């Protein structure tokens, strides 16, 4: 935070395009921290419509497991219900459902229940279900 530099953020489609162009795997992180509705390119969309829009523009996956209980998420769904929602809507050929948690510094102000990196991820069996992810694993990690 002490080096908080104002910057212009790229659009989601621009980010996806660049991730794909460079050989990465574009996955939308913690979709339930997005607004329930938003305006994109002058069109009002629900979160679900926005994610479908992103898939139409090269998104490879969506995060299903995340530490929503340790964030600013103020919705009514539990972490498990969010995972079930994501699975119900996006578990289809070619779509990756990911999981994980990021890390925001032990000293982050106002956070009593800190996230640990990787605390809300996929099992190795779930991870290996996706050929694009399984190819990232070396050795026989079960």
Steps between C-alpha positions, in 0.01 A plus 500: 500500500778749559587474128139521386543630147200618298472304180252426226374145523457303177156373407424138581495412129836671446649307793362170369633573151849574634501199734403271211746667262787427736403136562335551838172363628244776562283421802258743663585524868237519777200585282273563799704804596372656175181703504176309444441716192731722299514702180745373238531666159179692573301185579366410845596140594462268794809335645406179316454684168832677550681170555339354186614814315854438624486135392393623154821708503743224595465453876617147588352463846342640812600469862258282693673475836615812681523634853184711477459477878825696536421780254256782444243261351161600638275257318279232648672194350753288687831403340355156424186650344715723280705199389176314422371800301821528298504124437134497398545782249850441367596133535512427129761387248786743459426703813730485802356545848785610723549573865744676723579793716744781467705677762475865600775557757481409868462865593194575283292744697157401624534129428464278803468167321795499257505282191782253452622445147340189353266432790188464286620316192423192299601150595767348278232271352287804410805681363602208279149484355592790271759409234635858482565495875614139530777573250642751750563233764831317498537161661230287653345732759177341610 
